[in-house]
Every structure is written in structure tokens, then in C-alpha cells.
Amino acid sequence: MDLLAESLKETIDRFDGFMTGNLIVNLQTQTVELEHEWAGDTFYIPLSDDEHFIQVRNHKYITVTCKGALQTTQKDEQGNPIHSLYAGVYCRVKPIHEVK
């Protein structure tokens, strides 16, 4: 049932004009991308705070920025960032000028 519910949510997101996929956060290069699948191909779309409205879903939608995704990290014992807590999470993205 959960798989069907998730599929319906993604379909609604796409119908509402969002691109959907997984959030890719690279702490080494300080970049954020959307891993987006379409017609059997995978695309990596660079995201920026100036151009994109980003929401991640973990039971509910949370609006995040690229800066926030890069700064919200799990750290090792020395305090060095290991990975972003948003990395790999389902997200939906729209160009910022299309957000009402």
C-alpha cells in the first residue's frame, strides 16, 4: 500500500508542475542536484537557491535551500561533516518564478 501511495503522491507532484527525484548533495564540491528519471533515462539537474524552489518529503513536505542542505550534516567525532541529512531524500523542485 505504501508503494502505491508514494506513486500517487509523485504523480500529483508532477501534475502540479514539479520535477521529482532524489536530492543529491555533494559536500566536497558544495553542489546540490536533482536526480531526475524520465523515459528510462537519469538526469542530474544542478539546483540553486536563486533559481529553484525545493521541498523534501519525509511524511510531510519541508522547504529547504541548497545552503541548508549543504549545512545540515551528520558529523564525525572530530566535528567534520560526513554527509548531508537531506542526501538521497525524495524531493520536488520548481523554478522559483513558477511558485505562487
N, C-alpha and C positions, 0 to 999 in steps of 0.2 A: 504494500500500500504506500509506503514512504516513497518508493521509486516513482510511482505514478503521480503522487502529489508533487514531488520535485520537478518532474517533467512538465506538469501543468503550470507550475509557477514560472518555469523558464519560458514556456510558450507565451504566457501572459506578458512577461518582461519583453520579449521580442516583439509582440504585438504592440506594446506601448512605445516602441521605438528604441529600446535599449539594445546594445551589443552585450552578449553574455559570455561568460567563460570563467577561467580561474585567474586570480591575481598573481602575477609573477613579480617578486620583489628581490632585487639583486643589491645586497648591501655593499658589495665590493665596487660596483660601478655606479651606485646610487641612482638606479633606474627602476621604474615601475612600468610593467606592461600588462596588457590583457592577452591571455592565451585564448584565442577565439577559434572555434571549429566551425567550418562552413563547407557544405557539399563534400565532405570527406577530407578536406584539407585543413591544416592547422596554421593559423596566422598569429604573429606576435605584434601587437599594436602598441607602440610607445604611448604612455599616458603622461599628462602634465596637469598641474593644478590650474594653469591659465586656460586650458582648453577642454578639460573633461570634468564631468560630474560623476563621481564614483561612489557606489554603495556596495557593501559586502553583506552577505546574508549568513547569519548563524541563528536560526529560528526567527529572527526579525532583521529588517534592513537597518544598517548603520552607515551613515555617510562618513567617508574617510577622504583624506587628501593624500597625495603622493608623499608629501613631507611626513604626515602622520604615519603612513605605512612604513616608511624608512626608519622612523624613530621608535615605533612600538615593537620592541625586540625582546627576545629572551637572551639573557646574558650568562656568560660562564662565571666561574669562581672569581676571576680577576676583574669582572665587570665589562668584559669585551662582548659586543653583540655577536650572537651566534646566528640567529635568523629572525626575520620579521614574523610576528604573530599573525599577520594577515596573509602570509605567503601560502599560495595554493587554495585559498578560500574562494568559493563561488562569488562572483561579483557581476554587477550590471553597470554599464557605462553609457553615458550620453554626452554628446558635445555640449559644453556649458551654455551655449546660446540657445539650445533647444529646451532647456529646463524652465518650467513655468513657475 
